[in-house]
Amino acid sequence: MIVRPLGKFVVIRLLPEKPPSGAVQVVRLEKRPSGIGEVLSVGPHVRDVKPGMTVLVSRLQGMVIEIGEPLLVVPESAILGYL
């Protein structure tokens, strides 16, 4: 199912983080302020981000929705940079 955001919102699929080799990490998602994700779709008023881009995004401003998989919906201003 395709989610088409309105206004200046962006739908992002968060990519799994790679733990350092040989280390065990147990960190709750809520404590991580940012993450890397792939842009799935953008609203009609988004200018700087296109679907398919890999971005660094702040999770604090977004909302997680479950449609087959967890997706993050954030305003364009929550995107911190491109990779």
Secondary structure by P-SEA (a helix, b strand, c coil): cbbbbcccbbbbbbccccccccbbbbbbccccccbbbbbccccccccccccccccccccccbbbbbcccbbbbbccccccccc
